[in-house]
Amino acid sequence: MFIRFLTVLAAASLVACVTAASPIRVADGNQNEGTVTLATDYNLMQNPQMDWQQGLQKASAQCQGWGYNGAIPSGKPSQTCSNETQDGDCIGWTVNATFQCTGQAAQSNVRRQ
C-alpha cells in the first residue's frame, strides 16, 4: 500500500513538473501609446513553457483592432510574485511581456460639418 502511494505521488510530481503555464492573456494595454501587456501565471509545481509566438499573435490582434499594423516585443519579460505563503515564500508568479504596436493607427476620416 505504501509503495503504491509513493508511485502515485511520484507520477503526480512528474506530471506537475511538465505542466504548461496558464494561457497567455492580454493583461493591459494603451491604445494611444500603442502598447499591449500580455501575462501568464504559473506556480511552484509547474515548469512554464511560454509560447511567445502565440503571445505575439495575441498582441498583434489587439493592435490591429486599434488600427495598427501589428506588434513587436518591447523589452524583456518581467516576473513578479503573485502568491505567497504565510512565511513569505513565493509559490506563484506572473510573467508580463510588453509589446509595441507597429505602423500608424488608423485615424478617423469623419469630418464635422
Secondary structure per residue as TSV (DSSP state, phi and psi in degrees):
chain	resnum	aa	ss	phi	psi
A	1	M	-	360.0	-44.2
A	2	F	H	-64.3	-40.8
A	3	I	H	-65.0	-38.9
A	4	R	H	-63.4	-41.8
A	5	F	H	-60.6	-44.4
A	6	L	H	-63.6	-38.6
A	7	T	H	-63.8	-45.5
A	8	V	H	-63.8	-42.8
A	9	L	H	-62.8	-42.3
A	10	A	H	-64.9	-42.6
A	11	A	H	-64.7	-41.4
A	12	A	H	-63.9	-38.0
A	13	S	H	-64.6	-41.5
A	14	L	H	-65.7	-41.2
A	15	V	H	-64.1	-41.8
A	16	A	H	-64.9	-33.5
A	17	C	H	-68.2	-29.7
A	18	V	T	-103.0	5.5
A	19	T	-	-68.3	135.2
A	20	A	-	-72.8	159.0
A	21	A	-	-67.2	169.8
A	22	S	-	-64.0	161.1
A	23	P	-	-58.3	149.9
A	24	I	-	-73.6	134.1
A	25	R	E	-130.8	156.9
A	26	V	E	-77.1	117.5
A	27	A	E	-99.7	-26.9
A	28	D	E	-163.7	165.1
A	29	G	E	-173.2	158.4
A	30	N	E	-137.8	106.8
A	31	Q	T	-62.8	-41.2
A	32	N	T	-65.5	-38.7
A	33	E	T	-85.7	-14.7
A	34	G	T	68.8	43.9
A	35	T	E	-123.9	144.5
A	36	V	E	-131.4	131.2
A	37	T	E	-109.2	125.5
A	38	L	E	-105.4	153.1
A	39	A	E	-143.3	155.3
A	40	T	E	-146.6	150.2
A	41	D	E	-115.8	150.5
A	42	Y	E	-152.1	162.4
A	43	N	E	-121.7	-178.4
A	44	L	T	-56.6	-32.2
A	45	M	T	-89.1	4.0
A	46	Q	-	-111.5	149.8
A	47	N	-	-114.3	91.8
A	48	P	-	-66.8	137.5
A	49	Q	-	-123.0	84.9
A	50	M	-	-69.3	133.8
A	51	D	-	-96.5	86.4
A	52	W	H	-71.7	-18.2
A	53	Q	H	-66.4	-41.9
A	54	Q	H	-63.5	-38.7
A	55	G	H	-62.4	-42.8
A	56	L	H	-61.5	-39.7
A	57	Q	H	-64.4	-41.3
A	58	K	H	-66.0	-43.5
A	59	A	H	-64.1	-42.9
A	60	S	H	-61.5	-41.1
A	61	A	H	-64.1	-40.7
A	62	Q	H	-63.4	-46.0
A	63	C	H	-62.6	-42.6
A	64	Q	H	-63.6	-34.4
A	65	G	H	-63.5	-24.7
A	66	W	T	-91.9	-3.1
A	67	G	T	101.2	4.4
A	68	Y	-	-86.0	171.4
A	69	N	S	-79.7	-36.6
A	70	G	E	-179.9	-152.2
A	71	A	E	-149.6	157.0
A	72	I	E	-135.2	151.9
A	73	P	E	-62.2	145.4
A	74	S	-	-130.3	101.8
A	75	G	S	84.2	-176.0
A	76	K	-	-95.9	148.0
A	77	P	-	-60.8	147.9
A	78	S	E	-116.6	153.0
A	79	Q	E	-124.4	131.4
A	80	T	E	-129.8	152.0
A	81	C	E	-74.2	130.9
A	82	S	E	-117.2	-6.8
A	83	N	E	-152.9	120.6
A	84	E	E	-118.8	152.9
A	85	T	-	-78.7	173.7
A	86	Q	T	-62.5	-25.3
A	87	D	T	-84.0	-3.1
A	88	G	S	90.7	6.7
A	89	D	-	-79.8	134.8
A	90	C	E	-79.3	129.7
A	91	I	E	-126.0	3.1
A	92	G	E	-151.6	142.2
A	93	W	E	-132.2	155.0
A	94	T	E	-119.9	130.5
A	95	V	E	-106.1	125.8
A	96	N	E	-113.5	141.5
A	97	A	E	-136.0	133.8
A	98	T	E	-102.4	139.5
A	99	F	E	-123.2	142.5
A	100	Q	E	-102.0	128.9
A	101	C	E	-68.3	147.1
A	102	T	E	-113.8	154.3
A	103	G	S	78.5	165.5
A	104	Q	-	-78.4	141.4
A	105	A	-	-69.5	139.6
A	106	A	-	-64.0	129.1
A	107	Q	-	-93.8	144.2
A	108	S	-	-67.3	131.3
A	109	N	-	-96.6	15.5
A	110	V	-	-78.6	127.7
A	111	R	-	-107.9	140.1
A	112	R	-	-85.3	139.9
A	113	Q	-	-119.2	360.0
